[in-house]
Amino acid sequence: MERKVRTRIAPSPTGDPHVGTAYIALFNIAFAHVNGGEFILRIEDTDQNRYTEGSEQVIFDTLGWLGLDWKEGPDIGGEYGPYRQSERFHIYGDYAKKLVEDGEAYYCFCSEERLTNLRDRQKAMGKAPGYDGHCRSLSKEEVDAKLAAGEEYVIRLRMPYDGTTVIHDRLRGDIVFDNDKIDDQVLLKGDGFPTYHLANVVDDHLMGITHVIRAEEWIPSTPKHIQLYRAFKWEAPEFIHMPLLRNSDKTKISKRKNPVSLIWYKNEGYLKEGLINFLGLMGYSFGENKEIFTLDEFKENFNIDRVALGGPVFDLVKLGWVNNQHMRLKDLKELTDLSLPFFRECGYIGETVTEKEYSTLTKIVELQREFCTTLKEIATTSEVYFKDEFSLPEITPEMDKKEIKSTERLYTAIKDEIGKKSIELFAEKIKNFPTDEISLEEAKATLHATLDEIGEGPGKVYMPLRAVLTGLTKGADLYNLVFIIGRDRTLARINSMIKKYNI
Ligand code: GLU
């Protein structure tokens, strides 16, 4: 009978959750989905030295944020639990000892000192480091005597010395390893803790994992795992090694060159839809030239054979484009709600938001989402819609000639005849609005009417208006500005500037 497809990710809680974890989770989820299977989450926390407090919870939170849901896991349980290796410690020792009984593994009593010397000698001879099999042929009596004497030991796998181990990788074809190059790896450490290899294989087996889809960097571990499955006489899962995400210089993605923490992407204001979509483009093509899709669409259409192995580059510019597309697609109210923390961070709104503020924010978001790449950018580029008190820019020595000229022009524009008249006429028209609310069409019509009545070019009329409404030489589109800030704040800005500059 065909086994039910079960896939997993098995992150170690050793720090900030990595984009690579989300990437691998996405492909595991999609693979399980199209095969009518299940995806589970296991926490591999056997390495106490690298354990980071709180990191497990952040893995749950960030994967949850992205909608990468698991059917079983440490937080929700399941019939193959526990799903946290630290709660399964009692299991691994017995399995290691069973391999010893079957002659597939052996006790090794070599001291740290001997192993260090061995490594140094191998290094000096230009050989690859590896265990030399010193304890492989100890007799049962010798072993028992050492155990009885309380000597410290590890348990090692007895690797065959000849032959080959082959990974039949669905994406990469057969990868062949000479057995004599594979070390007699440690399965159980001196402190009784399992190594990654032992715990990983035992758990994948006991949890019914049928497909191990993990990053390319684990390829060197896979022959060891295949040998462990053989030694246990267990059916091995199918191994599929995904390409590594890369920096733009094609090196393995790294903190120094590219943000890798999922928390960073969340705090930066990428939408979960944007990040997921982008990860779904890494080494994968959806087909039909479709670049923008949802998680559900990705899952529905998934075909693992479309994974390409050329190292996908994690390009933030492309991510920005993808995220922008999703910001445009998103329900406006939802997007506004999601952007609130970012406006708050900029100090533009307080803890609670009035109805009026909310309506202004909605207008800003609707406008800004057209060209911003993140929620944070929407907020940080919105100052002009919030700051009612401002001054014209000072001319400073750092300015280049062009800037000096355009700034000087701003000062003359508000003082000359046309400028004064334009400001006055425009203010008059705005004052006549019966409500604070001005529609975009009305704002446009008012600005056009001012232009027509003054009878001068748009530069002559709009420059002084822009100066009193924003204090800037360029930027914000005036139609939208008036629409967003409304009658009262438009007038307040004009009046305050009239006073300040004696217009
Ligand atoms: N604990 C390993 C990790 O941190 C799991 C690797 C695997 O998928 O086997 O990614």
Boltz pocket constraint, residues with backbone or C-beta under 6 A from the ligand:
constraints:
  - pocket:
      binder: B
      contacts: [[A, 8], [A, 9], [A, 10], [A, 11], [A, 12], [A, 44], [A, 200], [A, 213], [A, 214], [A, 215], [A, 218]]
      max_distance: 6.0
